[in-house]
């Protein structure tokens, strides 16, 4: 008998994904790992604002209306769910925290204290997660303002849905990468945001979240510069000298081509498109692949 499974609540099989134009719901079949339901509610008005540290404010009424629309279509409403948020909602930063305390709470206090010098807001006003780096004392921090996330959680709670894991789209998509012992990188390139996730041995070692210029030509140059910086970091700071397997998920064709051209000029970089088979996530009219895939990614890990 699997006592661990018996004594642990099963992970949610439902998730929601947000972006500037829609709220999308997804459900996987427990055990089969296939997406069995996708529903979308279009959001036709601007409903959130972006600031220096990610999402600044959200319109709770607009979000609540979109959520109500989706829930009305479901024969079984979820009581728990994960949430995938836009990449532009978060920021990532590497800080020198020195030797971290053993207790997670004490380590977080130290990380927040170090953030005082680099954040344009009070460190206690952000919600964060962190990944200790190598012995050099560097810590990778992913953060955003806490208050907007609280508003989102309150909107869902009023509808009877308790949110569990909240993560940006790029991190949700990393669950879809093939298992690899070597270095790999995921580039998520969207109209308004770039996210680069570097993994070593299946473990996230670096994340870059960057807002993109509105002008496509400037955005192309920006993406190429950030790719080069990340590759340099992988080679020089992380010591990842072997072949780098890179996957790209792009919603803007011109930016996807810029990534392809850049990768072709690099030494020991193999580029592939991120793809998920229709047998796992069947296409649904009106639901963008990245939206559906991120839902599947945030749920698939818990079902394994």
SVG drawing of the C-alpha trace seen along z (x, -y; Angstrom):
<svg xmlns="http://www.w3.org/2000/svg" viewBox="-23 -53 57 55">
<polyline fill="none" stroke="black" stroke-width="0.4" points="0.0,0.0 1.2,-3.5 0.9,-5.2 2.3,-8.5 -0.5,-8.6 -3.1,-7.5 -2.1,-10.3 -1.7,-13.1 -4.4,-15.0 -4.3,-14.3 -3.1,-17.3 -5.6,-19.5 -6.6,-18.4 -7.8,-21.9 -6.0,-25.0 -6.6,-28.5 -4.3,-30.6 -4.5,-34.4 -3.3,-36.8 -4.3,-40.3 -7.1,-39.0 -8.5,-35.9 -9.0,-33.6 -8.6,-29.9 -9.6,-26.9 -8.0,-23.4 -8.7,-20.0 -6.6,-16.8 -7.9,-13.3 -6.4,-11.9 -4.1,-9.0 -4.3,-9.4 -2.3,-12.7 -4.4,-14.0 -6.2,-17.3 -9.9,-16.6 -11.5,-20.1 -10.5,-23.6 -12.8,-26.6 -12.0,-30.2 -13.6,-33.5 -12.5,-36.5 -11.5,-39.7 -12.1,-42.6 -10.8,-45.4 -7.4,-46.2 -7.6,-44.7 -4.1,-44.8 -1.2,-47.2 2.5,-46.4 5.1,-48.2 8.8,-48.0 8.4,-44.8 5.8,-43.1 2.0,-43.3 1.0,-46.5 -2.8,-46.3 -5.7,-44.2 -9.3,-45.1 -11.1,-42.6 -14.5,-43.1 -13.3,-42.3 -11.5,-39.2 -14.5,-38.1 -16.8,-38.4 -14.5,-36.3 -14.2,-33.7 -18.0,-33.5 -18.4,-33.0 -16.1,-30.0 -17.5,-28.4 -21.0,-28.5 -20.0,-26.2 -18.5,-23.5 -20.6,-20.6 -18.2,-20.2 -16.8,-23.3 -13.3,-23.1 -12.8,-23.7 -9.0,-23.9 -6.9,-24.9 -3.5,-26.0 -3.0,-29.4 -0.6,-30.3 0.0,-34.1 1.6,-36.0 5.4,-36.1 5.3,-39.9 3.7,-39.7 7.0,-38.6 10.6,-39.7 13.7,-37.7 16.9,-38.8 20.2,-37.3 21.3,-38.6 24.4,-37.9 23.0,-36.6 26.1,-34.9 25.6,-31.7 21.9,-31.1 20.5,-29.9 19.2,-26.3 15.6,-27.2 13.7,-28.4 12.0,-31.2 15.3,-32.6 16.8,-32.3 13.8,-34.2 14.3,-37.0 18.0,-37.3 17.0,-37.4 14.5,-40.1 17.1,-42.1 19.4,-41.9 16.7,-43.0 16.4,-46.4 19.2,-47.7 17.8,-46.7 14.0,-47.0 12.0,-50.2 9.5,-49.1 9.7,-47.6 10.9,-44.0 8.0,-43.1 5.6,-44.1 6.6,-41.4 5.8,-37.7 8.9,-35.7 10.5,-32.4 14.2,-31.7 16.6,-29.1 20.0,-28.9 22.8,-28.9 26.3,-27.5 28.8,-28.0 29.4,-31.7 26.4,-32.8 24.2,-33.9 20.5,-33.3 18.0,-33.4 14.9,-35.2 11.5,-35.3 9.2,-38.0 6.2,-40.2 4.0,-42.5 2.0,-40.7 -1.1,-42.8 -2.2,-42.1 -1.9,-38.4 -4.0,-38.7 -6.7,-40.4 -6.6,-37.6 -6.8,-35.0 -9.7,-36.8 -11.6,-36.9 -11.2,-33.1 -12.0,-32.4 -15.3,-34.4 -16.2,-32.0 -15.4,-29.0 -12.0,-28.2 -8.9,-28.1 -5.8,-28.7 -2.7,-26.6 0.4,-27.0 0.8,-30.3 3.5,-30.4 4.5,-32.3 3.9,-30.7 7.6,-30.1 8.0,-28.0 4.8,-26.0 6.2,-25.2 9.5,-23.8 7.5,-20.8 7.0,-19.9 10.7,-19.7 12.2,-16.3 14.3,-14.9 17.9,-15.7 21.1,-15.5 22.7,-18.1 22.1,-21.9 18.9,-23.1 17.1,-26.4 13.5,-27.4 12.9,-30.7 9.3,-31.9 8.9,-34.9 5.6,-36.7 4.4,-40.1 5.0,-41.9 7.5,-39.7 10.5,-37.5 11.3,-34.8 14.4,-32.6 14.8,-29.7 18.2,-27.9 18.3,-24.4 21.2,-22.2 20.5,-18.6 16.8,-19.3 17.1,-22.0 16.4,-25.7 19.6,-27.7 18.7,-31.0 15.5,-32.8 15.3,-36.1 12.0,-37.9 12.1,-41.0 9.4,-43.3 9.8,-43.8 9.7,-47.0 6.6,-47.5 8.6,-48.1 9.3,-44.7 12.8,-45.7 13.8,-46.9 12.3,-43.8 14.3,-41.5 17.6,-43.3 16.6,-43.0 15.8,-39.3 19.1,-38.6 21.0,-40.6 19.3,-38.7 19.9,-35.3 23.6,-36.1 23.8,-37.3 22.1,-34.1 24.4,-31.9 27.5,-33.7 26.2,-33.2 25.7,-29.5 29.1,-29.0 31.2,-31.3 29.3,-31.4 27.6,-28.0 30.3,-26.1 27.9,-24.5 30.4,-23.7 28.6,-20.9 25.8,-21.1 22.9,-23.3 19.5,-22.0 17.2,-24.9 13.5,-25.0 11.5,-28.0 7.9,-28.9 7.1,-32.1 3.8,-33.8 5.4,-36.5 6.8,-35.0 9.4,-37.7 10.8,-37.1 10.7,-33.3 12.8,-33.8 15.2,-36.1 15.7,-33.3 16.3,-30.7 18.8,-32.9 20.7,-33.6 20.8,-29.9 22.2,-28.9 25.2,-31.2 26.1,-29.7 28.5,-26.9 27.0,-23.8 23.4,-25.2 20.7,-22.9 17.3,-24.6 13.9,-22.9 10.4,-24.2 8.4,-23.4 5.6,-21.1 2.9,-19.1 1.2,-16.3 -2.5,-16.5 -3.1,-13.3 -2.2,-15.2 -3.6,-18.6 -6.1,-18.6 -6.4,-21.9 -9.5,-24.0 -10.6,-26.9 -9.8,-30.2 -7.3,-28.9 -3.7,-29.7 -1.3,-26.7 0.8,-28.4 -2.2,-29.0 -3.2,-25.3 0.3,-24.0 1.0,-26.1 -2.1,-24.7 -1.0,-21.2 2.5,-21.9 1.4,-23.2 -0.9,-20.2 1.2,-17.4 3.9,-17.4 1.6,-16.7 -0.1,-13.8 3.2,-12.0"/>
</svg>
